[in-house]
Amino acid sequence: MIVLLEEQESWSLMMLVSAVAIDNADISFEGKEAIRRWRSDHQEGSPELEALTEALNGRLNAAIDEKLMRRVKSKGRYETVRR
């Protein structure tokens, strides 16, 4: 299974997570301001958001690969492996 988020989807995810952190987490005012600054640096269409999207896709797919078993053909036989 492969998951590929588009930039708009990763932006939505980032906005949701950062809003929950700002509103519900027990963090200092300075921490909340740092999250707001980070969020403003990752606007739609920015190179920062593109890099974030690539990082999210890589980590999501790595996590999925760790959990799922696959059928792989090796030396003419199929084996079930975890990658």
GIFENHU-V7903 format. One line per field, one symbol per residue. ss: DSSP state (a for helix, b for strand, c for the rest). phi: phi as a letter, one per 40 degrees, with the letter a starting at -180 (. if undefined). burial: # if it has 24 or more other C-alpha atoms within 12 Angstrom, else .. A space follows every 10 residues. Layout:
# GIFENHU-V7903
ss->???
phi->???
burial->???
This chain:
# GIFENHU-V7903
ss->ccccccaaaa aaaaaaaaaa aaaaccccaa aaaaaaaaaa acccccaaaa aaaaaaaaaa aaaaaaacbb bbbbccbbbb bbc
phi->.bbbccdccc cccccccccc cccbccbccc cccccccccc cbcdgccccc cccccccccc cccccccccb cbcbfgbcbc bbb
burial->....#.#..# #..##..#.. .#........ ....#...#. .##.....#. .##..#.... .......... .......... ...
